[in-house]
Amino acid sequence: MPNKTRLAVGLDFGSSCTRVVFCALDGDRIRYLGHGRAPVNSWSKGRLTDQSQLTESLRSALAEAEARSHVSPEAGVIGVGGSAAGFNNRGLYEFGRKRQIGLEDMRYAVELAAPVRLEDDRLVLMVCPQDFILDGRSGYRNPKGMACARLEANVHVLTASAVEHQGILAAVHQAHLAVEESVYEGVAAAYSTILPEDRNRGVALIDIGAHSTHIAIYDGEALVHTITLPAGGDNFTRDISWVFKVNYEDAERLKREYGSALTGLDSYRSLIELPAPEGRAPREASSARLNETLEARAEELFAAVFDEIGGVGMERSLLEGAVLTGGGAELTGMCDVAERVLNVQVRLGLPLGIEDWPEELDSPVWATAAGLAMYSGRLKLRKRV
């Protein structure tokens, strides 16, 4: 691999698995080079509890990706989820007299919207411009070259836990990597799975992880709402464990092998064998009861998502529907339940826009890591320009 190859690297710190993606920039295109993953046990309910173990997991994932790609990166873009959440804000820039708007004026108006009063242990993670207001006239996406005396910027401000963020940064630095930027995991997943024209028509990204679900809602290509819900695939597994009186590992296996979030796919007479402790006789249960348990949890999760969509007045404006990513999206029937509860079309989010993307990674599980790598590439292209 030539030394001049510019690398774009995404680092996804999931609750159960660390994933990394290496890409190369060929002009304005981004091409897959390698990937790696490693199990991790550093998180509890979205909180980082073991920084050193996270570092070791990252090192293992990096080693695998380096063996595949034969390159060693110096930096990457990291994903942040956990307790991240966002809100809308506005910045005002008064010129004093009417004049043409320049790119620096737009940037400064956005900067004026960024300073906000935060609670303890919160930091500003991202500031995403939405649109601009010129002398009271709203709805301008790119007002460069227009004239006004009063320029206002509407932005979406994403915040995260300062302690969790610092812990992730330290883990990455201990793995001998620099951090180019921190990106909300929901935004990263949307970046790799939803085209700009689809975001323009209104769409919701729902990233279902192990311990949390990240939501990013777009309208007119602008990010209008983000929130992290404290529920994910782990809740489905715990429900099975409680209902069928099996341990967590066995409940996870039952979910993956026999589970569906949609009832009616199997005969009500279909039986599954339940794991039993040593010395106990095997037990059986109906697959219908398993699926009813999973369907109830899925309905509860998507009802919470619907409340968030309705809270920003987008329940009838998602013309491109919703996109599901993350490991929780792989459960059979999740799209069907989501369509029924959200009343929009729903699809699985698969990574788009990376050349030579391997078929084995064509999964919603890899959407965030792919989006982070694409974001890294975008940063480098902007620096070049």
N, C-alpha and C positions, 0 to 999 in steps of 0.2 A: 504494500500500500504506500503510495507516494507520501512524503512528509508534508506536502502542501494540502493534503486532504483536510477539509474543514469538517469537524465532527459536530453532530447535534445529538445530545444525550438527554434522555428522560429517566428520572428516578422516582418510582412509584412505591411509597411505603404503605402497603396494605396492612390490615390487622393480622392477617395470617400468612402473608407472603410478600416478600420484597421483589419487585420486578424492575428490570432496567432494559432500555432499548438504546442501541447505538445506530446512528444513521450518518450518512455522508451527504454533503451539499454539492450537487453538480449544477453549477449555475443557479437558477431559481428553483431547481427540483431537489427533492429530498429522497434519498435511496437507503433502503434497509441494509445494515451491515451485520448486526448480531444482537442477541438478547440473552438475558440470564435471569434466573429466579432462584430464590432460596426461602425456605420456611423461616418464620420469625415468631417469637413469643415475647414481644416487647410491649404489647399494648393491652390495656384493659379498659373496656367501655370508652374507647376513643382517646384514652390518655396514655402517653408514653411513660412506661414504668421501668424500663431497663434500657438505658442508652447504649451501654457497652454491647448488649446482645443485638441491638439494632445495627451497630457498626459491623459486627461479625457477619450478620445476615447480608448486609450490603456488600461487604468484601467478597463473600461467596458468589453473590449474583454477578458482581463485576468480573470476577475471575472467569466465570462461565461465558459471559459476553465477550471478554477479551480473547478467550480461546477460539470462539467462533469467528470473530471479526479480524483478529490479528492487529488490533489497534489498542492503544491505552489512552483514554481521554484524560483531560486535565480538569474539566468542569462539566456541570450539567444543570438542568432545571429540575427542581424538586416539587413534588405535590404536597399540598397541605389540606387536611380535611378536619377531622376531629370536631371541635366546637366552632368552626368557622361559620360566619354569617355575614350578611350584607344589608345595607340600607342605601336609600337614594339621598343625594345632597346637591346643593347648587352653589356655584361660585360666581361672583360678580366682578367684572372688570370695566371700570368707567374710564373712557379715553379723555373726557373733558371737551372734546370736539369730534365732529363726525369725520371719520377717515376710513380708508380701506383696511380690511382685516388681513393680517399676515399669519403665517403658521405659528410664529412665536406668540402672537396674541392669543391664539386658540390654546396653546400649551399653558400659557400663564393663567388663563381663565380656569382651566382644569386644575392647575396647581392650587388656585385659591379655593377650590371646592374640596380639596383633600384634607386640610386640617380640621379635625373634628375632636370633640371632647369624648374620650373613651373611658370605659370602666377600668378598674385596676386589672392588671394582667391581660390587657388587650393591646394589639398593635394593628396598624393599617397594613394589610397584606397586598391588596391591589386597588387601583383606582381605574375604573372602566368608563370612558366617556360615553354618553348616550346621545345627546344632541345639544344644539345651541339656540339661544334666544337673542335676537337682534332688535334692540329698541322696543322690546315688548312683543315682538313677533316670534312665535315659537316654531319648532319643527325643522330647523336647519341642521343637516347632517355634516356638511362640509362647507362652511361659509367663507372659505378663503377667497379673497378678492372682492367680497361684498363690502359695503360701507355701512357703518353705524357709529354711534357715540357711546353705546352701552351694550357690552357683550356679556352674556351669562352662559355658563356651562352647566348642564345637567350631567351628573355622574352617578355611578353606582360604586359605593365604597365597601370593600370586603375587609373584614377584620378577623383576627385569629388570636388564639392564646399565645402570649409572649413566651411563656415557659415552654410550651410544647414546641413552638417554632425554634426557640434557641436550642432545645434538645436535639431536634432533627439536624439543625445546622452543625452542631458539635459532632454528631454521629457521622455526617458526611465529611467533615474536615478530618476526623480521625481515620477515615478511609482514604485520605490523601486526595480528596477532590475539592475543588472550589464550587461555590454555588452561584450560578449566573442570575437566577431569579426564583422566587417562590410563587407558585400558581395554585389557586383553588382547584381541588381535584375535579369538581363538577364542571368548571370551565375547561379544564384540560380534556376531559372526556368529550365534551361538546365540540371542542376544536377539532378532534380527530374523526368524529362520526356524523357531524351535521354540516352541510354545505352552507355558505353565506346566504344564498338565495332562500334556503329553507329557514334560516334564522330570521330573515327579513319578513317572512310570512307568519311568524309566531310559532314557537316550539318550546317544549319543556324537556330538559335532560334530567333523567332520574337515575342516579348512580347508586346501586344497591350493594353496599359492602357488607362485611361480616358484622360490624358493630354499629354502623351508621349509614344513613342514606343522604346523599348530597343532591340538592335540587338547584338547577340553574334555568331560569325562564327568560326567553328572548322575545322581543317584539320590535319589528323594524330593524333587525340585526343588532339592536341594543340590548344589553343585559339589564333586565328590569328588577329581577329578584333572585336572591340566593339564600339558602338556608340548609343547615345540617340537622336532620332528624335523628334522635338517639335510638334508632331501630334499624335492624338489618337481618341478614341471613341467620345470624346467631339466635335471634328470637324464634325463628321457625324451628331450629334444631331443639331449642329448650322446650318448646311446646310439645314436640314429639317425645322428648325425654320424660316430661311430666305425665302426659296422657297415657303412655304405654309402659311407664315404669322401667325404663332402660337407661343405661349410662349415656353420657354425652357422645362418646365416640360411636356407639351403636346407633344412637339417634341420627347422627350425621350420615351414617351409612344407609339407614333406612330411607332418609330423605333423598339421597342421591340415586339409590337403586330403584325405589318404588314410588317415590313421592311425585305429586302433581298438585299445583295450586288450583286445579279445575276439577271439580267432581263430575262424575258421569262418564269418564273415559274408560273406567274398568267396570266389570260386572260387580254388583253388590255382593255376589257370592264368592268373589275372588279373595283368597286368604294369603297372608304372608306369615312366615315364621319369624317370631321375635327372638332375639338373642336372650339367653338365660344364663344366670351365674352357674358356675361349676357346682354339680350336685343337685341342680334343680331341673325338673322336666321341661322340655321345650314348650313354648306357648305359641298360639296362633291368634291373629287379629285380622279383621277385614281391611282390605286396602281402601275401601270406601271411608272408613273412619280416619285412616291416615290422611287421605286427601281432604276430608272435611276439616281436619285440624289445620292443614296448610292453607286451605282456601280462606278460612276465617282470619288467619293472620295476614294473608295477602290483602284481603278486603280492608282490614284495619289500617295497614300501611298506606294503601292507595287512597283511603278516605282522608288520611292526614295530608297526603300530597295534594288532594283536591282542595282541601281547606287553604293551603298555601297559594294555589293557583287562583282560587276565588278571592283571596285576600288582596290581590293586586289587580282584580277585575279582568283576568285573562281567561275565565272559564269558557267564553265563547269566541275567543280570538286566537286559539292555537290551531291555525289552519293546517299546519304540518304535524299536528298531534304531539305525541310524546315519544321519546327514545329511551330505552332501558339499557343500562350498561352495568358492569360490575358482576361479581360472582353470583349474587342473588338473582340476577336476571336470567340465569341459565336454568332455573327451576321450571320444569314443564308447566305450561298454562299461565305463566305470569303475564304475558302480553294480553291474553284473553281476559283475565281478571282486571287488568289495568284499563282495557278498553271499556269494560262494563261500568267501572266505577268512575273513570274520568270522562267518559262519553266523548272520546276522541280516538282517532286511529293511533295504534301503538306498534312500534317495531323494535327489534333488537338493534343496538348500536354496534356496528363493526367498523374497525379503523379504515379510513379512506385517505388517499392522497400520498401514500408512501410507496415508491416504486420497489419492486421485488419483495413486497411484504409476504412472508411465508404463510402458507395455508394453515399450518398448525397454530398460528397466532390469530387466525381470523375468528376472533371470539370477543364478546363484550368484556371479558376479564382483562384484556390487554388494551382497552380503549384509552384508559388514563395514561398509561406509560407511553403509548403512541402519541397522544396529544402533547405530553410534556416534551417529547423529542421534537415534534413539529414546532412547538413554541420556542425551543432552543434554536432551531433553524431560523425561525422568523427574526429572533433577536440578532443573529449574525448577519442576515440579509439587510436588516435596517442599519446596522453598524457600517456595512460596506457602502450603502447608499449615502 
